[in-house]
Amino acid sequence: MKKTKIHNEYIMASASGNILWNAISTASGLQSWFADKVDIQHKLCTFQWGKNETRQATIAYMHPGSSIRFKWKDEEESGCYFELKLVQNELTNVLMLEVTDFAEPGEEDEQKELWDLQIETLKRVYGA
């Protein structure tokens, strides 16, 4: 069955765009909130959680200072990725982090909860 695209928006009220960009686009930034260990060599990213779980992704797209899109190397379904995008709301001037990901049918709520927990950690680490 085809995966479902999910899109979440998070208010990052008190963090600067530059700090958040480093948090979502560098190995040390991602390691502080997304995975236990992160290594980026050219466009190949290796993420490790605990001692046993490791996944690799390629950076499929990057717009410096704004968005980064990763594609899991073990993803079998074409067109699936996860993207982290910083957006400044023009009306309120509030910085938002938009997360786009894909979930198996029936697992959308669990995927959203996982991102909620990850972004909670990001906010705590970076004071967003």
C-alpha positions as CSV (number, residue, x, y, z in Angstrom):
1,M,0.0,0.0,0.0
2,K,1.1,3.5,-0.8
3,K,2.5,5.6,2.0
4,T,0.7,8.7,3.2
5,K,2.3,12.1,3.1
6,I,2.2,13.9,6.4
7,H,2.9,17.6,7.1
8,N,3.4,19.1,10.5
9,E,4.1,22.8,11.4
10,Y,5.9,23.8,14.6
11,I,6.2,27.3,16.0
12,M,9.8,28.1,16.8
13,A,9.1,31.4,18.4
14,S,12.3,32.4,20.2
15,A,15.1,30.7,18.2
16,S,17.0,32.4,15.5
17,G,16.9,31.1,11.9
18,N,20.6,30.6,11.7
19,I,20.7,28.5,14.9
20,L,17.8,26.4,13.7
21,W,19.3,26.0,10.2
22,N,22.4,24.5,11.8
23,A,20.2,22.3,14.0
24,I,18.5,20.7,11.0
25,S,21.4,20.7,8.4
26,T,24.6,19.8,10.2
27,A,25.8,16.5,11.8
28,S,26.3,18.1,15.2
29,G,23.0,19.9,15.0
30,L,21.0,16.8,14.1
31,Q,22.9,14.7,16.7
32,S,21.7,17.1,19.4
33,W,18.0,16.3,18.8
34,F,17.3,13.8,16.0
35,A,19.6,10.8,16.4
36,D,22.2,9.6,18.9
37,K,25.0,9.8,16.4
38,V,25.1,11.5,12.9
39,D,27.8,11.5,10.3
40,I,27.5,13.4,7.1
41,Q,30.0,12.7,4.3
42,H,29.3,14.8,1.2
43,K,25.6,14.1,0.6
44,L,25.5,10.7,2.5
45,C,24.1,10.9,6.1
46,T,24.4,8.1,8.6
47,F,22.0,8.2,11.5
48,Q,22.4,5.9,14.6
49,W,19.9,5.4,17.4
50,G,21.1,3.3,20.4
51,K,23.6,0.6,19.5
52,N,21.6,-1.4,17.0
53,E,19.6,0.9,14.7
54,T,21.4,2.6,11.9
55,R,19.9,4.2,8.7
56,Q,21.5,6.1,5.9
57,A,19.9,8.9,3.9
58,T,21.1,11.0,1.0
59,I,20.6,14.8,1.0
60,A,18.2,15.0,-2.0
61,Y,17.8,18.7,-1.9
62,M,19.1,21.7,0.1
63,H,18.2,25.3,-0.1
64,P,20.8,26.8,2.4
65,G,19.2,28.6,5.3
66,S,15.7,27.4,4.4
67,S,15.1,23.7,3.7
68,I,16.8,20.3,3.5
69,R,15.3,17.1,2.1
70,F,16.6,13.6,3.0
71,K,15.8,10.4,1.1
72,W,16.3,7.1,3.1
73,K,18.6,4.7,1.2
74,D,16.5,1.7,2.2
75,E,13.2,3.4,1.1
76,E,11.6,1.2,-1.5
77,E,8.7,3.5,-2.5
78,S,9.7,6.2,-4.9
79,G,8.8,9.8,-4.1
80,C,9.1,9.3,-0.3
81,Y,11.4,11.6,1.7
82,F,11.5,13.7,4.8
83,E,12.0,17.4,4.7
84,L,12.7,20.1,7.3
85,K,11.9,23.6,6.2
86,L,12.2,26.9,8.0
87,V,9.4,29.4,7.1
88,Q,8.9,33.0,8.4
89,N,5.3,33.8,8.7
90,E,4.8,37.1,6.9
91,L,1.9,38.3,9.1
92,T,3.1,37.4,12.5
93,N,6.9,37.3,11.8
94,V,7.0,34.0,13.7
95,L,9.5,31.4,12.6
96,M,8.0,28.0,11.8
97,L,9.6,24.6,11.2
98,E,7.6,22.6,8.6
99,V,8.2,18.8,8.6
100,T,7.1,16.7,5.7
101,D,7.4,12.9,5.9
102,F,5.7,9.8,4.8
103,A,4.0,7.1,6.9
104,E,2.6,3.6,6.3
105,P,-1.2,3.6,6.1
106,G,-2.6,3.4,9.6
107,E,0.7,4.7,11.2
108,E,0.2,8.4,10.5
109,D,-0.7,9.2,14.1
110,E,2.4,7.4,15.4
111,Q,4.6,9.2,12.9
112,K,3.2,12.5,13.9
113,E,3.8,11.7,17.6
114,L,7.3,10.7,16.9
115,W,8.0,14.0,15.2
116,D,6.2,15.9,18.0
117,L,8.7,14.3,20.5
118,Q,11.7,15.0,18.3
119,I,10.7,18.6,17.8
120,E,10.1,18.9,21.6
121,T,13.7,17.9,22.1
122,L,14.8,20.3,19.4
123,K,13.0,23.2,21.2
124,R,14.4,22.2,24.6
125,V,18.0,22.0,23.2
126,Y,17.8,25.2,21.2
127,G,15.4,27.3,23.3
128,A,12.9,27.6,20.5
